[in-house]
Amino acid sequence: NAGVTQTPKFQVLKTGQSMTLQCAQDMNHNSMYWYRQDPGMGLRLIYYSASEGTTDKGEVPNGYNVSRLNKREFSLRLESAAPSQTSVYFCASTEGGYGYTFGSGTRLTVV
Amino acid sequence: AQTVTQSQPEMSVQEAETVTLSCTYDTSESDYYLFWYKQPPSRQMILVIRQEAYKQQNATENRFSVNFQKAAKSFSLKISDSQLGDAAMYFCAYRSSVLFMYSGGGADGLTFGKGTHLIIQP
């Protein structure tokens, strides 16, 4: 089915460990995004990629890096995980900004 | 920067009744898009309704409609004939049209409110 696929769906990390969240879309969208969702905070933009080869910081980029590997894939990396990065992470994509498609989310716990 | 405010952390309504969720936003732009998203316990983000700021007519999708008051910067969601399946978190979101147009797409993405938890009483 067409859409945005995120892996993994769940992950537990120890403080200081690193990991990469993967996101892929098969709708040929140019723009892709990473959000985090915390209780009572809504979704906040971490990084986005307007097109292949470009990335920009969003509202809460500290502690994260991203890679737009190609048009389909946009990964989010935590180099040294901290408990403050415990959250649900969503990847999204759009073409033209008229409609956004979200992945099903990754629940990350840092202990 | 734009901000989106949802002043009702939680709302409760009887099944088959009508409920209105509030959303206000702050912007200096004249052209933009507004969205309501539903997030059930499955975590999936589902688009409920979308409104273009240049359109005066309020958007409607079946039992869902909005009351868009541009001058007041208000964008409320009305759910008629509430059903048990409507129980979810609802997020209001804003997207700049100007930034998107000149950036080639993608700049800033969506700005979300903090959400309203809707409870449907059977």
Interface residues (C-beta under 8 A of the other chain):
Chain A: N30 S31 M32 Y33 Y35 G40 M41 G42 L43 R44 L45 Y48 S49 A50 S51 D56 G58 V88 F90 A92 T94 E95 G96 G97 Y98 G99 Y100 F102 S104 G105 R107
Chain B: V4 Q6 P9 Y33 F35 S42 R43 Q44 M45 L47 R50 F91 R95 S97 F100 S103 G104 G105 G106 A107 D108 G109 L110 T111 F112 G113 K114 G115
